[in-house]
Amino acid sequence: MTLLPFVPASQLLAAMPVILRLHSPGRADYAAWLDAFEQSLIQTIAISDICTAAHGPAIKVARAAVYLLDKYGLLETSALITLILERSDDIVLAVRAVNLCACLAPELQEQFYRLAARSHFGAVRTMASRCLLAMAGHPHDEFAITALLDAQSSVRSVAMSYLHERQFDARAHYRHRLLHEHQTVRRTRVCLAALASLRNPADVELVRSFQSSLYPGVRTAARAAWFKLAEADKDEIALAALHDPAAGAGKFALQLVRKHQAYIPFATIRASLEAGGNATRLLPLVAHKRWNWLECVALLGMQRGVEEAHLLGLGEAVGMWLNSAAWYERPGKEQALFLLSAPVVAFFEHLLLRHPQRLASLLRQLEQGAAGDLKPSIYPAAS
């Protein structure tokens, strides 16, 4: 407190985040000291310096500066909101700006809620939209219709609720845009997701039709919408995603298999591998079935050669297979014969040349599996 007048403003403001922690409850109550300190601070530092800190790149310092500007009324509320919303890198400050809008005169609230509704942060746009659309005596149909295309689902939900009370058919609106209007990829994806959120099974055919889009993001959005509208079609959806060359489609197929228990026939995955399909996409789809996974590793390794097998991480995959817990799964008869065939054993011998203990454990398990004697090996697999 004694040195306060002699310390540069930038240094004082940089220390504010630490000092403000004393507001947190603890064994000692610093409320009186903090009040005196803050009062002295705002008399020592120019308001312009505090505003500069509020605009600055140090987020915690900016929050402290906004705290001072707000608590002591150093700026008009409208000017403070504008200052906050000019930066788009901190959701804490952006939320504070929306809350401050309630302190404005009614004739200014609409203007600033609309400004906040353009925030970079979806949660802030949701708050601002909800407040704006709740303003009595102010019709905002045009704003709400525009908000139906917001990337944030919660913003769309707020707009739908508002328009529903006004007998506006949001489903018809989304269908019309998808059927009759040329849109950007982003807006097409939004319309597909929003239409699916309305849960009308009659829309399945429309969203399915977008699987033929030239844009991978639209195709994946169409399958996500299809799944939302008809979860019973998950097997068909997963299979369609598997045959899509886009990377995002493969991830979506894997999600359906792992999270929602969609079924893709092993024969289909094996055939795709034999035809030179993407190994990094196909192998995870069979990882939950121990012997199918090993068969695919062997098939892929013999197809690509030992050198490429190492690049694909198949040696590590065998190590993971040995340490997997499903000891009592049994391979099919043809599967066991394939895994114990001379070419497959030769491939594993070359692949695991530097890991003899791992090779011995693998061959032992293959023999046990073929014989139906599936007991855990007493020798742990080498890592």
Sequence and secondary structure as in RCSB ss.txt:
>XXXX:A:sequence
MTLLPFVPASQLLAAMPVILRLHSPGRADYAAWLDAFEQSLIQTIAISDICTAAHGPAIKVARAAVYLLDKYGLL
ETSALITLILERSDDIVLAVRAVNLCACLAPELQEQFYRLAARSHFGAVRTMASRCLLAMAGHPHDEFAITALLD
AQSSVRSVAMSYLHERQFDARAHYRHRLLHEHQTVRRTRVCLAALASLRNPADVELVRSFQSSLYPGVRTAARAA
WFKLAEADKDEIALAALHDPAAGAGKFALQLVRKHQAYIPFATIRASLEAGGNATRLLPLVAHKRWNWLECVALL
GMQRGVEEAHLLGLGEAVGMWLNSAAWYERPGKEQALFLLSAPVVAFFEHLLLRHPQRLASLLRQLEQGAAGDLK
PSIYPAAS
>XXXX:A:secstr
  SGGGS HHHHHHHHHHHGGGGS  SS  HHHHHHHHHHHHHHS HHHHHHHHHSS HHHHHHHHHHHHHTT S
 HHHHHHHHHT  S HHHHHHHHHHHTTS HHHHHHHHHHHTT S HHHHHHHHHHHHT TT   HHHHHHHTT 
SSHHHHHHHHHHHHTTT  HHHHHHHHHHH    HHHHHHHHHHHHHTT GGGHHHHHHGGG S HHHHHHHHHH
HHHH GGGHHHHHHHHHT  SHHHHHHHHHHHHHH     HHHHHHHHHTT  HHHHHHHHTTSHHHHHHHHHHH
HHHH HHHHHHTTHHHHHHHHHT S TT    HHHHHHHTSHHHHHHHHHHTTT HHHHHHHHHHHHHHHHT   
  SS    
